[in-house]
Protein backbone atom coordinates (compact mmCIF):
# COMPACT_ATOMS: atom_id res chain seq x y z
CA UNK A 1 0.00 0.00 0.00
CA UNK A 2 0.97 3.59 -0.45
CA UNK A 3 1.77 5.73 2.52
CA UNK A 4 -0.82 8.19 3.79
CA UNK A 5 1.20 11.10 2.38
CA UNK A 6 1.27 9.49 -1.09
CA UNK A 7 -2.48 8.94 -1.22
CA UNK A 8 -4.39 11.63 -3.12
CA UNK A 9 -8.02 12.65 -2.88
CA UNK A 10 -9.68 11.60 -6.12
CA UNK A 11 -7.34 8.63 -6.59
CA UNK A 12 -9.28 5.64 -7.92
CA UNK A 13 -8.48 1.98 -7.42
CA UNK A 14 -10.00 -0.35 -10.01
CA UNK A 15 -10.25 -3.67 -8.19
CA UNK A 16 -11.59 -5.82 -11.00
CA UNK A 17 -14.82 -7.56 -11.95
CA UNK A 18 -16.68 -10.64 -10.76
CA UNK A 19 -19.48 -12.60 -12.42
CA UNK A 20 -22.15 -13.82 -10.02
CA UNK A 21 -23.11 -17.37 -10.99
CA UNK A 22 -26.31 -19.06 -9.85
CA UNK A 23 -24.49 -21.90 -8.08
CA UNK A 24 -22.35 -19.45 -6.08
CA UNK A 25 -25.35 -17.27 -5.22
CA UNK A 26 -27.16 -20.32 -3.83
CA UNK A 27 -24.11 -21.63 -1.95
CA UNK A 28 -23.52 -18.30 -0.20
CA UNK A 29 -27.24 -17.96 0.53
CA UNK A 30 -27.48 -21.45 2.05
CA UNK A 31 -24.72 -20.57 4.51
CA UNK A 32 -25.39 -16.91 5.25
CA UNK A 33 -28.67 -15.50 3.88
CA UNK A 34 -31.20 -18.29 3.24
CA UNK A 35 -33.98 -16.23 1.73
CA UNK A 36 -36.08 -17.77 -1.05
CA UNK A 37 -35.04 -15.28 -3.78
CA UNK A 38 -31.37 -16.24 -3.19
CA UNK A 39 -31.97 -20.00 -3.13
CA UNK A 40 -34.49 -21.04 -5.76
CA UNK A 41 -35.08 -19.73 -9.29
CA UNK A 42 -38.82 -20.45 -9.23
CA UNK A 43 -39.34 -18.74 -5.89
CA UNK A 44 -37.14 -15.86 -7.03
CA UNK A 45 -39.23 -15.36 -10.19
CA UNK A 46 -42.34 -15.03 -8.03
CA UNK A 47 -40.65 -12.57 -5.65
CA UNK A 48 -40.47 -8.80 -6.00
CA UNK A 49 -37.01 -9.31 -7.61
CA UNK A 50 -38.36 -11.39 -10.50
CA UNK A 51 -35.28 -13.59 -10.68
CA UNK A 52 -32.48 -15.25 -8.73
CA UNK A 53 -30.29 -12.59 -7.16
CA UNK A 54 -27.28 -12.48 -4.88
CA UNK A 55 -27.47 -11.49 -1.26
CA UNK A 56 -26.27 -7.98 -0.69
CA UNK A 57 -23.80 -9.46 1.78
CA UNK A 58 -22.46 -11.64 -1.02
CA UNK A 59 -21.65 -8.50 -3.02
CA UNK A 60 -19.77 -7.25 0.05
CA UNK A 61 -17.85 -10.51 0.49
CA UNK A 62 -16.70 -10.32 -3.12
CA UNK A 63 -15.59 -6.68 -2.69
CA UNK A 64 -13.52 -7.67 0.38
CA UNK A 65 -11.83 -10.52 -1.49
CA UNK A 66 -11.09 -8.28 -4.46
CA UNK A 67 -9.70 -5.52 -2.25
CA UNK A 68 -7.36 -7.93 -0.43
CA UNK A 69 -6.20 -9.42 -3.76
CA UNK A 70 -5.63 -5.91 -5.18
CA UNK A 71 -3.69 -4.85 -2.07
CA UNK A 72 -1.55 -8.02 -2.14
CA UNK A 73 -0.74 -7.61 -5.85
CA UNK A 74 0.14 -3.93 -5.37
CA UNK A 75 2.39 -4.77 -2.41
CA UNK A 76 4.16 -7.46 -4.44
CA UNK A 77 4.78 -5.05 -7.35
CA UNK A 78 6.02 -2.29 -5.06
CA UNK A 79 8.45 -4.64 -3.31
CA UNK A 80 9.71 -5.96 -6.67
CA UNK A 81 10.53 -2.36 -7.64
CA UNK A 82 12.30 -1.83 -4.31
CA UNK A 83 9.70 0.65 -3.06
CA UNK A 84 8.77 0.89 0.61
CA UNK A 85 5.33 -0.48 1.42
CA UNK A 86 3.04 1.11 4.00
CA UNK A 87 0.93 -0.93 6.36
CA UNK A 88 -2.82 -0.77 6.17
CA UNK A 89 -4.10 -0.56 9.71
CA UNK A 90 -7.43 -1.55 11.14
CA UNK A 91 -10.67 -0.18 9.83
CA UNK A 92 -12.76 1.64 12.43
CA UNK A 93 -15.82 0.89 10.33
CA UNK A 94 -17.92 1.84 7.36
CA UNK A 95 -20.90 4.06 6.69
CA UNK A 96 -23.84 4.43 4.34
CA UNK A 97 -23.97 0.88 2.96
CA UNK A 98 -26.51 0.74 0.14
CA UNK A 99 -27.62 -2.05 -2.13
CA UNK A 100 -28.96 0.04 -4.99
CA UNK A 101 -30.08 -2.66 -7.43
CA UNK A 102 -30.33 -6.43 -7.33
CA UNK A 103 -27.36 -8.43 -8.59
CA UNK A 104 -28.85 -11.21 -10.71
CA UNK A 105 -27.32 -14.52 -11.67
CA UNK A 106 -25.09 -13.81 -14.66
CA UNK A 107 -24.41 -10.18 -13.74
CA UNK A 108 -20.80 -9.01 -13.75
CA UNK A 109 -19.97 -6.42 -11.12
CA UNK A 110 -16.93 -4.15 -11.41
CA UNK A 111 -15.60 -2.89 -8.09
CA UNK A 112 -13.73 0.36 -7.46
CA UNK A 113 -12.64 2.54 -4.57
CA UNK A 114 -12.07 6.29 -4.69
CA UNK A 115 -10.26 8.33 -2.04
CA UNK A 116 -12.76 10.98 -0.93
CA UNK A 117 -11.19 12.25 2.29
CA UNK A 118 -8.01 11.98 4.29
CA UNK A 119 -6.82 13.39 7.58
CA UNK A 120 -4.16 12.86 10.18
CA UNK A 121 -5.19 10.79 13.17
CA UNK A 122 -5.22 12.79 16.40
CA UNK A 123 -5.19 9.70 18.63
CA UNK A 124 -2.61 7.77 16.56
CA UNK A 125 -0.14 10.29 15.09
CA UNK A 126 1.80 7.56 13.23
CA UNK A 127 -1.29 6.85 11.14
CA UNK A 128 -3.54 8.74 8.78
CA UNK A 129 -7.21 8.10 8.20
CA UNK A 130 -8.38 7.62 4.62
CA UNK A 131 -12.01 7.43 3.58
CA UNK A 132 -12.90 5.61 0.38
CA UNK A 133 -16.13 5.56 -1.58
CA UNK A 134 -16.56 1.92 -2.58
CA UNK A 135 -18.74 1.15 -5.60
CA UNK A 136 -19.95 -1.87 -7.50
CA UNK A 137 -21.31 -1.35 -11.02
CA UNK A 138 -23.02 -3.92 -13.23
CA UNK A 139 -22.29 -4.65 -16.88
CA UNK A 140 -24.90 -2.07 -17.93
CA UNK A 141 -23.07 0.69 -16.04
CA UNK A 142 -25.68 0.79 -13.27
CA UNK A 143 -24.48 1.21 -9.68
CA UNK A 144 -25.57 -1.74 -7.53
CA UNK A 145 -23.53 -1.39 -4.33
CA UNK A 146 -21.89 1.45 -2.43
CA UNK A 147 -20.52 2.36 0.96
CA UNK A 148 -17.95 4.55 2.64
CA UNK A 149 -14.93 2.67 4.00
CA UNK A 150 -12.63 4.19 6.60
CA UNK A 151 -9.08 2.89 7.02
CA UNK A 152 -5.96 3.69 9.01
CA UNK A 153 -2.96 4.05 6.68
CA UNK A 154 0.62 4.19 7.87
CA UNK A 155 2.39 7.57 7.73
CA UNK A 156 6.01 7.94 6.60
CA UNK A 157 6.87 9.54 9.94
CA UNK A 158 6.14 6.21 11.60
CA UNK A 159 8.86 4.46 9.57
CA UNK A 160 11.47 7.12 10.20
CA UNK A 161 10.89 7.21 13.96
Secondary structure, DSSP 8 states (H G I E B T S, - for coil): ---GGG--TT-EEEEEEEE--HHHHHHHHHHH---HHHH-HHHHHHSTT-S-B--HHHHHHHHHHHHHHHHHHHHHHHHHTT-----B----EEEEEEE-S--BTT-EEEEEEEEEEEEE-SS-TTEEEEEEEEEEE-TTS-EEEEEEEEEEEE-HHHHH-
